[in-house]
Structure formats: structure tokens, C-alpha cells
Amino acid sequence: MSFVKIEEDSDFSMHNLPFGVFSTRDNPRPRIGVAIGDQILDLGVIKHLFTGPVLSAHQDVFGQPTLNALMGLGHEAWKEARGVLKKLLSANESTLRDDVTLRRRAFAPQISAVMHLPADIGDYTDFYSSRDHATNVGIMFRGKENALMPNWLRLPVGYHGRASSIVVSGTPIRRPMGQMRPDPEKPPVFGPSKQMDIELEMAFFVGAGNKLGEPIPIEKAHEHIFGMVLMNDWSARDIQAWEYVPLGPFLGKNFGTTISPWVVPMEALLPFVQPNPVQDPKPLPYLSHDDPYTFNINLFVSVKGDAMKEAATICKSNFKYMYWTMKQQLAHQTVNGCNVRPGDLLASGTISGPDPESFGSMLELSWRGSKSIDLGEGGSRTFLKDGDEVTLTGYCQGHGYRVGFGPCHGKIIPALQQ
């Protein structure tokens, strides 16, 4: 229990305590906060209260405009910070509860805050780790017999994305221009993408990194994972289809990627861990781990067009459907000696489940545009129109509480014609 009022269906229970970066009208400087109920606790105001063995010498990290410095301190520091926060926010702890002056300075309503990217993201990797999604896309483009490429069951397939175009929830997304070849018998054309899509993903922030040339062993990978966010990796399918051979996604993916602003610590998600999927063939030793690192996180995607009164839910999925775990992704990313740094972002790839309602992209939901997605009110889509607002939500459900991520949303605005 906390002295802060928390509704039962709030994403931000005492079991959560996610980190984010916010500003307010009276103080426009971005600063680190923790979400609790409908409030934000400003950690810069209470940094003097972090007096444990690790953080007493690093209180300055809570006065930074990003989470990078805190991420870089490592998992012992994160655990210590979480313990201090749980104590300070507890209903039977007087330090904050009874200090009216400090409380007035330390808390801000979420409704009056502007959220910023939680970290300075140096590098971004997008994986392709949902077997259902990879199979669906493979069937569309190659047929059932060749749905999965030979390497897919052997390693976590991924590619390096563009960190500069990762934006925080609420940022408009402009429809991209590019080359497409809608008629394979004719030359390509240039113009606005006509197949704008979403990708329901989750991503994790790297905490403490590794030195160049020194891989992170899978046994220690969890110690380098700070926390998770929701992600919409917007995709222009027609641009992507023409450009991706032979080097993979480029302009069809790098025009915008939206993440939720609150980073949920891995310790908050551990109560919702479950056994990993059976992997056959058995991964090579550097990718093998028996400890469970698959999480039961309910995920939803809704679309609201300009003329719609209510948003329509088009997808209900779950993070537990992932085939490759985050530990395997990080171990694979670094096994060649690649160095990762605090604030690097590694994404899951589209999260699809076994049932059509759990498909995490419009490419799958409309089966490459061959059928309409019903939005109610007489509306339908195959791909996104200008003015469509897409919202991703997700949470773990406990007994009488939630550990949630808050919304991850963006609105499509028209292309800039050339």
C-alpha cells in the first residue's frame, strides 16, 4: 500500500514504479521521475534520500535529463533504487508522507506533465523473434513450404535500425515518400506510401554495457537489461517490399518508431515470468538458458480514424508468444564482440500469436491487403489512412493490481509532396 491514491486498474501501481523523463509548465527542464498512480515523483528533488551503499556516491544520476547514467550504474544500483522508492512511497513511511513542503515540491500530476524520450538512444536493433509473425509473412511472400528461412530457428534474426527517428508517444508520424513498384511489369514509381502499417512490438533498454570485443554471456544477460517499453515500429510495406532485397529494411522502416515514455523495470515484471517456449532444434550453447525469461504481458492495438467516435481494437496479443527471449537477443547481439552501451534499445520485432485476432500488424490482419479489417461504425481498413491514430497498450495483471506501460500512440499526418 502507498500513501498515494492508486486506482485498481491503474498501470502504475506500487508493484510497478517505472522510470521516465518529464517536464512541467512551471519547470520546463526535462528530469527523471517515477510514475505512481496519477502522479510523478521527481527524483531530482529527493535524490538526497538515496543513501545506500551504491547510490550514496551517485545521487547525481537522479538530477540528469535522461536515464543513461542510472542505467549505466548496473543492476545492483537499480535494485537499490527500487528498494528506496518502495519504502519512501509506502503508506507507513513518514519521510515523504508527512513532509508537506517536500511532497509539494516532489510530486507533479501526470496530466500536467510533458513526457520525453527516457534515454539518449545511441543504437537501435530490431529483431524478428515471433515465430507466428515470421511464418505468416513467409507464407505471404514465399509460400508455406518456405515460410521460415533456414537460419530462423537457429538464431535471433535482426537488423540495425535508425535511432534518430525514435520518438516518444504522442509525436505525429508523417507518411513517408519513397520508391514503390506496385506493378511488377512496370518501372518503379515515386510518391507517398499507400501501405502504411503498424508493428506491435516491445523493446528493452540496455543498462550497463560491455567492452568492444567482450561478449555478454547469456548467463549474465539479464544483469544488462534495465527495463521495457511498448513500441510501434511503423512500416511502409510498399516501400519496404521494393527496397529490401538484398540488404533488408531501409526507408520503409526508418521514418519513425514510437515508444512509450515509461520504462518498466525488469524486477517489476519478474512476478509474471513463465517458462520459455520449447525451441527445436536446441540452440547452440551461447544461446541456451534454462531460467525462464518469457513474460505474460497482455497487449492491445487500437485504431481511431478522423471520423470515428471511438477507437476500435484490432489486435489482442501477448508478449509470451515470442520464440526468442531477450537474453538470447542480447547474447546474440554481442557474441561477435559488438559493444552495447547504456540507453541502447533492442526491440522484439512484431508480436503475433497463433490466432488471427493476435496478429500484430495490418499486413497480417488484412493478409497483405486481401481482406478488410472491421473498425465498426461502418469503417474498415487494409492499411492506415491519414488522420488515423494508433494506440498500443499493455499490462501484466496481478491480484488486484496492474503493472502497465501507459499508452504508446501516434497519429498519421499527410506526406510532404515533392
C-alpha positions as CSV (number, residue, x, y, z in Angstrom):
1,M,0.0,0.0,0.0
2,S,1.1,3.6,-0.7
3,F,0.0,6.9,0.8
4,V,-0.5,8.0,-2.9
5,K,-4.0,7.1,-4.1
6,I,-3.9,4.4,-6.8
7,E,-6.9,3.0,-8.6
8,E,-7.1,-0.7,-9.0
9,D,-6.9,-0.5,-12.8
10,S,-4.0,2.0,-12.8
11,D,-1.0,0.9,-14.8
12,F,1.2,2.5,-12.2
13,S,0.8,0.5,-9.0
14,M,3.3,0.2,-6.2
15,H,4.3,-3.1,-7.9
16,N,5.5,-1.1,-11.0
17,L,7.4,2.2,-10.3
18,P,8.5,2.8,-13.9
19,F,11.1,5.4,-14.7
20,G,10.6,8.2,-17.2
21,V,11.7,11.7,-18.2
22,F,9.2,14.6,-17.8
23,S,8.9,18.3,-17.7
24,T,6.2,20.7,-16.5
25,R,5.0,24.2,-17.4
26,D,6.5,25.7,-14.3
27,N,9.7,23.8,-14.8
28,P,10.4,23.0,-18.5
29,R,13.7,21.3,-17.8
30,P,13.5,17.5,-18.6
31,R,14.1,15.5,-15.4
32,I,13.8,11.9,-14.1
33,G,10.6,10.8,-12.4
34,V,8.8,7.7,-11.3
35,A,5.1,7.1,-12.1
36,I,2.9,6.2,-9.1
37,G,-0.9,6.3,-9.6
38,D,-1.7,9.5,-11.5
39,Q,1.3,11.3,-10.0
40,I,5.0,11.6,-10.9
41,L,7.7,11.6,-8.2
42,D,10.5,13.9,-9.2
43,L,13.7,12.0,-8.3
44,G,15.9,15.1,-8.5
45,V,14.0,16.6,-5.6
46,I,14.6,13.6,-3.4
47,K,18.0,12.5,-4.6
48,H,19.5,13.1,-1.2
49,L,17.3,10.3,0.2
50,F,19.2,7.6,-1.8
51,T,21.8,6.8,0.8
52,G,22.5,3.1,0.2
53,P,25.9,1.6,-0.4
54,V,25.8,2.0,-4.2
55,L,23.8,5.1,-4.7
56,S,25.1,7.4,-1.9
57,A,28.1,8.1,-4.1
58,H,26.0,8.6,-7.3
59,Q,23.0,10.7,-6.2
60,D,23.7,13.0,-9.1
61,V,22.3,10.5,-11.6
62,F,18.8,11.4,-10.4
63,G,19.4,15.0,-11.5
64,Q,20.2,14.1,-15.1
65,P,17.9,14.9,-18.1
66,T,18.0,11.2,-19.2
67,L,18.2,7.8,-17.6
68,N,21.5,6.9,-19.3
69,A,23.6,7.5,-16.2
70,L,21.4,5.5,-13.9
71,M,21.2,2.7,-16.5
72,G,25.0,2.6,-16.6
73,L,25.4,2.0,-12.9
74,G,24.2,-1.6,-13.3
75,H,21.7,-4.0,-11.8
76,E,22.8,-3.6,-8.1
77,A,22.1,0.1,-8.3
78,W,18.7,-0.4,-10.0
79,K,17.7,-2.8,-7.2
80,E,18.8,-0.4,-4.5
81,A,16.9,2.5,-6.1
82,R,13.8,0.4,-6.4
83,G,14.0,-0.6,-2.7
84,V,14.4,3.0,-1.6
85,L,11.4,4.1,-3.8
86,K,9.1,1.3,-2.4
87,K,10.0,2.4,1.1
88,L,9.5,6.1,0.5
89,L,6.1,5.6,-1.1
90,S,4.9,3.1,1.5
91,A,1.8,4.1,3.5
92,N,3.7,3.5,6.8
93,E,6.8,5.6,5.9
94,S,6.7,9.2,7.1
95,T,9.6,10.7,5.3
96,L,7.5,11.9,2.3
97,R,4.1,11.2,3.6
98,D,4.3,13.7,6.5
99,D,6.6,16.4,4.9
100,V,4.1,18.6,3.2
101,T,6.7,21.0,1.8
102,L,8.8,18.3,0.3
103,R,5.8,16.5,-1.0
104,R,4.6,19.7,-2.8
105,R,8.0,20.0,-4.5
106,A,8.4,16.3,-5.3
107,F,5.1,15.4,-6.9
108,A,3.5,16.5,-10.1
109,P,0.2,15.3,-11.7
110,Q,0.8,13.2,-14.8
111,I,-1.9,15.1,-16.6
112,S,0.1,18.3,-16.4
113,A,3.4,16.8,-17.5
114,V,5.1,16.6,-20.9
115,M,6.9,13.3,-21.4
116,H,10.2,13.0,-23.2
117,L,12.3,10.1,-24.6
118,P,13.6,8.4,-21.5
119,A,17.1,8.0,-22.7
120,D,19.6,9.3,-25.3
121,I,19.4,6.3,-27.6
122,G,22.7,5.6,-29.2
123,D,21.9,2.5,-31.2
124,Y,18.8,0.6,-32.0
125,T,18.3,-3.1,-33.1
126,D,15.1,-4.6,-34.3
127,F,14.7,-8.3,-34.1
128,Y,12.3,-10.7,-35.8
129,S,11.6,-13.0,-32.9
130,S,7.9,-14.0,-33.2
131,R,7.5,-17.4,-35.0
132,D,3.9,-16.8,-35.8
133,H,4.7,-13.4,-37.4
134,A,7.7,-14.7,-39.3
135,T,5.6,-17.7,-40.5
136,N,2.7,-15.5,-41.7
137,V,4.9,-13.2,-43.6
138,G,6.9,-16.1,-45.1
139,I,3.7,-17.7,-46.3
140,M,2.6,-14.5,-48.0
141,F,5.8,-13.9,-49.9
142,R,7.3,-17.4,-50.3
143,G,4.5,-20.0,-49.7
144,K,4.0,-22.5,-46.8
145,E,6.9,-24.7,-47.9
146,N,9.5,-21.9,-47.4
147,A,7.8,-19.8,-44.8
148,L,10.8,-19.8,-42.4
149,M,14.2,-19.2,-43.8
150,P,16.8,-21.8,-42.8
151,N,18.5,-19.6,-40.2
152,W,15.3,-18.5,-38.4
153,L,15.2,-21.4,-35.9
154,R,18.9,-21.3,-35.3
155,L,19.5,-17.6,-34.2
156,P,17.5,-14.4,-33.4
157,V,17.3,-12.7,-36.8
158,G,17.7,-8.9,-36.5
159,Y,18.8,-5.7,-38.2
160,H,20.2,-2.3,-37.1
161,G,17.5,0.4,-37.2
162,R,17.7,4.2,-37.1
163,A,17.9,5.6,-33.6
164,S,17.5,9.2,-34.7
165,S,13.9,8.7,-35.7
166,I,12.7,7.0,-32.5
167,V,10.1,9.3,-30.9
168,V,8.1,9.4,-27.7
169,S,4.4,8.6,-27.6
170,G,2.2,11.4,-28.9
171,T,4.6,12.5,-31.7
172,P,2.9,12.7,-35.1
173,I,4.2,10.4,-37.8
174,R,4.4,11.7,-41.3
175,R,3.5,9.4,-44.1
176,P,6.8,8.7,-45.9
177,M,7.7,9.2,-49.6
178,G,9.7,6.7,-51.5
179,Q,10.0,4.3,-54.4
180,M,7.5,1.5,-54.9
181,R,6.8,-1.0,-57.6
182,P,3.1,-1.8,-57.5
183,D,3.1,-3.4,-60.9
184,P,6.0,-5.8,-61.4
185,E,5.7,-5.4,-65.1
186,K,6.4,-1.7,-65.0
187,P,9.2,0.5,-63.7
188,P,9.0,1.8,-60.0
189,V,7.1,4.9,-59.1
190,F,7.8,7.6,-56.5
191,G,5.2,9.0,-54.1
192,P,3.6,8.7,-50.7
193,S,3.4,5.2,-49.3
194,K,0.0,3.6,-49.8
195,Q,0.5,0.7,-47.4
196,M,1.3,2.4,-44.1
197,D,1.3,-0.2,-41.3
198,I,1.9,-0.7,-37.6
199,E,4.1,-3.2,-35.9
200,L,3.1,-4.2,-32.3
201,E,6.4,-4.6,-30.5
202,M,8.1,-4.3,-27.2
203,A,11.7,-3.2,-26.6
204,F,14.2,-3.2,-23.8
205,F,16.8,-0.7,-22.8
206,V,20.4,-1.9,-22.2
207,G,21.8,-0.9,-18.9
208,A,25.5,-1.5,-18.2
209,G,27.2,-2.3,-21.5
210,N,30.2,-4.3,-22.4
211,K,33.7,-3.6,-23.8
212,L,34.4,-3.9,-27.5
213,G,35.4,-7.5,-28.2
214,E,34.0,-8.9,-25.0
215,P,30.6,-10.7,-25.4
216,I,27.9,-10.7,-22.8
217,P,27.4,-14.3,-21.8
218,I,23.8,-15.5,-21.7
219,E,24.2,-16.4,-18.0
220,K,24.7,-12.7,-17.2
221,A,22.5,-11.1,-19.9
222,H,19.6,-10.3,-17.5
223,E,22.0,-8.1,-15.5
224,H,22.4,-5.8,-18.5
225,I,18.6,-5.4,-19.2
226,F,17.3,-2.3,-17.5
227,G,13.6,-2.3,-18.4
228,M,10.9,-2.4,-21.1
229,V,8.7,-0.1,-23.2
230,L,6.0,-0.6,-25.8
231,M,7.0,0.1,-29.3
232,N,5.2,0.8,-32.6
233,D,7.7,0.3,-35.4
234,W,5.8,2.0,-38.2
235,S,6.3,0.4,-41.6
236,A,5.7,1.4,-45.2
237,R,5.1,-2.0,-46.7
238,D,5.1,-1.0,-50.3
239,I,8.4,0.9,-50.0
240,Q,9.9,-2.0,-48.0
241,A,8.8,-4.6,-50.5
242,W,10.7,-3.0,-53.3
243,E,13.9,-1.9,-51.4
244,Y,14.6,-4.8,-49.0
245,V,16.5,-7.1,-51.4
246,P,19.3,-7.8,-50.7
247,L,20.2,-5.8,-47.6
248,G,16.9,-5.6,-45.7
249,P,14.7,-2.8,-44.4
250,F,15.7,0.8,-45.1
251,L,13.4,3.8,-46.0
252,G,10.3,1.7,-45.4
253,K,11.2,1.5,-41.7
254,N,13.5,4.4,-40.6
255,F,11.0,7.3,-40.9
256,G,9.5,6.8,-37.4
257,T,9.4,4.4,-34.5
258,T,7.3,5.3,-31.4
259,I,7.9,4.1,-27.9
260,S,6.0,4.6,-24.6
261,P,7.6,7.0,-22.2
262,W,7.7,4.9,-19.1
263,V,10.4,2.2,-18.7
264,V,9.1,-0.6,-16.6
265,P,11.9,-2.2,-14.6
266,M,12.5,-5.9,-15.1
267,E,12.1,-6.5,-11.4
268,A,8.5,-5.3,-11.7
269,L,7.9,-7.9,-14.4
270,L,9.5,-10.9,-12.8
271,P,6.3,-12.0,-11.0
272,F,4.8,-12.5,-14.4
273,V,7.6,-14.7,-15.8
274,Q,6.7,-18.0,-17.3
275,P,8.6,-21.0,-18.9
276,N,10.3,-20.2,-22.2
277,P,9.0,-21.8,-25.4
278,V,10.3,-25.1,-26.4
279,Q,13.0,-24.4,-29.0
280,D,13.6,-27.2,-31.6
281,P,16.3,-27.5,-32.7
282,K,18.1,-26.8,-29.5
283,P,20.0,-23.5,-29.7
284,L,23.8,-23.5,-29.7
285,P,25.4,-23.3,-26.2
286,Y,25.9,-19.5,-26.4
287,L,22.1,-19.1,-26.8
288,S,20.9,-21.7,-24.4
289,H,19.5,-20.9,-21.0
290,D,17.1,-22.8,-18.8
291,D,15.9,-20.0,-16.4
292,P,12.5,-18.6,-17.5
293,Y,12.7,-15.2,-19.2
294,T,9.4,-15.1,-21.0
295,F,6.7,-12.7,-19.7
296,N,2.9,-12.7,-19.7
297,I,2.2,-9.2,-20.9
298,N,-1.3,-8.5,-22.4
299,L,-1.0,-6.3,-25.4
300,F,-3.6,-4.4,-27.4
301,V,-3.7,-2.2,-30.6
302,S,-6.5,0.2,-31.4
303,V,-7.1,2.5,-34.4
304,K,-9.2,5.6,-34.4
305,G,-9.9,7.4,-37.7
306,D,-10.7,11.1,-38.0
307,A,-14.4,10.3,-38.5
308,M,-14.7,7.7,-35.7
309,K,-16.2,8.5,-32.3
310,E,-14.4,5.6,-30.6
311,A,-11.2,3.7,-31.2
312,A,-11.5,0.1,-32.5
313,T,-9.4,-2.6,-31.1
314,I,-7.8,-4.5,-34.0
315,C,-5.3,-6.8,-32.1
316,K,-5.2,-8.6,-28.8
317,S,-1.8,-10.3,-28.3
318,N,0.7,-11.2,-25.6
319,F,4.5,-10.9,-25.2
320,K,4.6,-14.6,-24.1
321,Y,4.2,-15.6,-27.8
322,M,7.9,-14.7,-28.5
323,Y,10.1,-17.5,-29.6
324,W,13.5,-15.9,-28.9
325,T,14.0,-14.4,-25.4
326,M,15.5,-11.0,-24.6
327,K,18.5,-12.8,-23.0
328,Q,19.1,-14.6,-26.3
329,Q,18.8,-11.5,-28.3
330,L,21.3,-9.6,-26.2
331,A,23.7,-12.6,-26.1
332,H,23.5,-12.9,-29.9
333,Q,23.9,-9.2,-30.4
334,T,27.2,-9.2,-28.6
335,V,28.6,-12.7,-29.3
336,N,30.8,-11.3,-32.1
337,G,32.3,-8.7,-29.7
338,C,29.8,-5.9,-30.6
339,N,29.7,-3.4,-27.7
340,V,26.4,-2.1,-26.4
341,R,26.0,1.0,-24.3
342,P,23.6,2.3,-21.7
343,G,20.5,3.5,-23.4
344,D,20.8,1.3,-26.5
345,L,17.4,-0.1,-27.5
346,L,16.7,-3.7,-28.6
347,A,13.2,-4.4,-30.0
348,S,11.3,-7.7,-30.2
349,G,10.0,-7.5,-33.7
350,T,6.3,-7.8,-34.5
351,I,4.5,-9.8,-31.8
352,S,1.9,-12.1,-33.3
353,G,0.1,-15.0,-31.7
354,P,-1.5,-18.2,-33.2
355,D,-4.9,-16.7,-33.7
356,P,-5.9,-14.0,-36.3
357,E,-7.0,-11.6,-33.6
358,S,-3.5,-11.7,-32.1
359,F,-1.7,-10.8,-35.4
360,G,0.5,-7.7,-34.6
361,S,0.5,-6.0,-38.0
362,M,-2.1,-4.9,-40.5
363,L,-0.1,-6.7,-43.1
364,E,-1.2,-9.9,-41.4
365,L,-4.6,-8.7,-40.2
366,S,-5.6,-7.8,-43.8
367,W,-3.5,-10.7,-45.2
368,R,-1.4,-8.4,-47.5
369,G,-4.5,-6.2,-48.3
370,S,-6.7,-9.0,-49.5
371,K,-9.4,-8.5,-46.8
372,S,-10.7,-5.6,-44.8
373,I,-10.2,-5.0,-41.1
374,D,-13.5,-4.0,-39.5
375,L,-13.3,-0.9,-37.4
376,G,-17.0,-0.7,-36.6
377,E,-19.2,2.4,-37.4
378,G,-19.2,1.2,-41.0
379,G,-15.4,1.8,-41.3
380,S,-12.7,-0.6,-42.4
381,R,-9.0,-0.6,-43.3
382,T,-6.4,-2.7,-45.1
383,F,-3.7,-0.2,-44.2
384,L,-3.6,3.2,-42.4
385,K,-5.1,6.4,-43.7
386,D,-4.0,9.9,-43.0
387,G,-5.6,11.1,-39.7
388,D,-5.6,7.6,-38.2
389,E,-4.4,7.4,-34.6
390,V,-2.9,4.2,-33.4
391,T,-2.6,3.3,-29.7
392,L,-0.7,0.4,-28.2
393,T,-1.4,-0.5,-24.6
394,G,-0.1,-3.3,-22.4
395,Y,-0.1,-4.6,-18.9
396,C,0.6,-7.5,-16.6
397,Q,-2.4,-8.4,-14.4
398,G,-1.8,-9.2,-10.7
399,H,-4.3,-9.9,-7.9
400,G,-5.9,-6.5,-7.5
401,Y,-3.2,-4.5,-9.3
402,R,-1.6,-4.0,-12.6
403,V,1.9,-3.4,-13.9
404,G,1.4,-1.4,-17.0
405,F,3.2,0.7,-19.6
406,G,0.9,3.5,-20.3
407,P,-0.2,4.4,-23.8
408,C,2.1,4.4,-26.9
409,H,0.3,6.4,-29.6
410,G,0.9,8.3,-32.8
411,K,-1.2,9.9,-35.5
412,I,-0.5,9.7,-39.2
413,I,-0.2,13.1,-40.9
414,P,0.0,13.6,-44.7
415,A,3.2,13.2,-46.7
416,L,5.2,16.2,-47.7
417,Q,4.9,16.1,-51.5
418,Q,8.0,16.7,-53.6
